């Protein structure tokens, strides 16, 4: 049985000194440590003898910069797919961790009326639909028995993972297992998903990093202070 693998990689640490929720805003590239993270992950893929035949990325700057080390190592172009972009969020640009009272301000209360959707951003079902189609497209473009690398963002990757695991899409962001520069791998037998695996090859650097939503990783919360 020749398995086709799609590796979903999250971007590395973002240059975000103010600690804002950057969402889809322009101008948020990687820190030097973020570039080191993605280089470590690309080297890990090579050391694991991963047969990467195609690379896709979200069009956002931090994702494209994260795809660059693997593109260099595997000598492949990076194909952009807007379906891999960050989840929309109406709190974009806000310094959500500057104070524990920030999100409790009455101006934000209307955003919390339907947390199961969620009402403050792109609906989980819409995230799943676009990510599922993007991964299916990547699998279809990958020769049978070979592998592809797809660079995206934490919430889209985690939402898709919960969907394929048959879990509720509603979740606690503090429990996401999707660290900076991590890899969530999906294994396919033809079009049938038969397995999944998670790895954090840059964990040593993640422990030194700051992240707006660290989830279960060792990164510190980016408060902007």
N, C-alpha and C positions, 0 to 999 in steps of 0.2 A: 504494500500500500504506500503510494507516494503522497505524503502530506504536503499541503501548501500552507505556509505560515504567514500571518500578518502581524507584525510587531507594532503595537501602538506605543509610541514614546511621548512622554510629556516634555515640554521645554525645560531649559535650565533656569537658574536663578535670574530674576529680572532686576534691572537697574531701576529701582523705585524708592529713592531716598525719602519721599514723603509718605510712603505707605498707603497710597491710594488704591482703590479697587479699579484696576486699569482696564478691565473688560476688553472691549475692542478699540480702545483709544490708540491713536497713532503715537509713535515715538518711544515705545517701551521695548528696548533691546535687552540683551543679556549683560550681566556684570562679567568681569574677568573670571570670577569663580564659576559663573554660569557657563561660560565657554569651556572652562576646564571640565566641568561636569559632563557636558555633552561630548567632549572629546573622549573622556573615560568610557562613556557608554558606547560610543562608536568603536573604540578599541576593544571593548568587551565583546561586542557582536563579532568582530573579526577574530578574536582569540577563541571564541566559541565555535568558530568555523561556520557561522551563519551565512547561508548562500543568498545574500541580498541581491535581488535582480531588479528592484524598482524602489524608488523613494518618492513619497508624496508628503506634502506639508500643508498645514494651514497657511493662509497668506499673511498672517500677522508677523511682524518683524521678529519677535522673540522665537517663533516657531521656525521661520526660515533660517535664522542664525543657528538654531539647535540642530537643524538638518545638515548644515554645512560640513561638519567634521565627517559624518558618515558618507556624504556625497564625495568627499575627497578620498577617503580610504577605499571605498568600493568603486570609485571612478564612474559615478552615475549622475545624471541630471536630476534636479528636484522638480517634480510636477506639483503645481499648486492646485488645491481643491478647496473652494470656499465652504464646503460642507464640514470641513474639519475645524472651522474657526471657533473661537471662544463663545461660551454661552452668553446671550444678552442679559443685561442686568440694569435695572432702573436706578441702582445706586452707584453707577459708574462715576468715577472721579471723586468719590467720597473717601475720607480717611476713616474707614469703618472701625479701626482698632485704636484710634488715638485716645478714646475715652470709652469706658464701659457703658456710658450713657448715650453715646452717639446714636445708636440704632433705636434707642428708646424714645427719641424725640417725637413729639406728636405729629410733626410734618411727615413722618414716614409711616404712620399707622395705617393709612389707606393701602399701603403696599402689602400688608400682612393679612388681608381678608381671606385669602385662599392659599395657605402655605403648601397644600398638596399639589398645586399646579406647577410651579409656585407663582403667585400673583406679582412678585417683585421682579420677575424676569422671564426669560424664555421658558416656555413650558417643557417639562421633562419629556413628554411624549414627542414633541417636535425635535428635541435634541436627539432622542433615540432614533427617530426616523432618518434624519440627515446623516448621523454617524453610521447607522446600519448600511445605508446606501453607499456611503463613502468607502467603508470597509469592504463591502461586496464588490465595489468597483475595483478596489486595489487587488482583491483576490482574483478577480477575472482577468486583470492585466498581468498577473504573476504567473509565469510558466508552471505547470503542475510539478510538484516536488521541490519548488524553490521558495524563496521568501521575499517579503517586502517590508519596508520600514515606513510607517505612517506617523508623522509628527503632529500632535494636537495639544490639547489643554486638559487640565485636571477634571473639571466638571463633565465635559463631554465624554472623556474616557471612562470615568467612574459611572456615569449614568448608563452608558452602553454595557459596561460590565455587569451592573445590577440587573439590567434587562435580560442578558443572556443567561444569568444565573437564576432567573425566575424570582428575583426579589423585588420588593416594593421600590419604586423609583424615589419615593419620599425617604429622606435619610438625614442623618446628623453629619454636617460637613466635617466635624472633628474626627469622624471615624473613617474618612476616605483613605483607602490604601492606594495612593497615586503620588508618590514623592517626586520632587524635582528630578528630571532626567531619568525617570524610571521607565521600565518597559513592561507592558501588559501584552502577552503574546496569545493570539488565537490560532488554533490548529484546525485545518479543514481537510476533510476527505471529500474531494470534489467541492460541492457547495454546502456540505453538512459540517457544522461546527462540532468537533468531537473532544476538544480540550482547551484549557486555558492555563497560563502560567504567569506569575508576576516576579519581577526582579528589580532591584535597585542597585545597579552597578556602581553608582557614584555616591553611595551612602556615606563614605568618609567625608565628602565635601558637603553633603546635605546637612550633616550635623553642625557645620559651621555657618550655614546659610540662614537667610530670613525669607519667609514666604507669607503672603497674605492669608492663605489657607493651608497650613501645614498638614492638616489631616492627622493620620497616625504616624507621620514621618518624624524624624528627629530635628527638623528645622525649627527655628524660633519663629514666633509670630512677628510679622513686620508691622510694628506700631507707628513707624515713621519718626521715632524719637532717636 
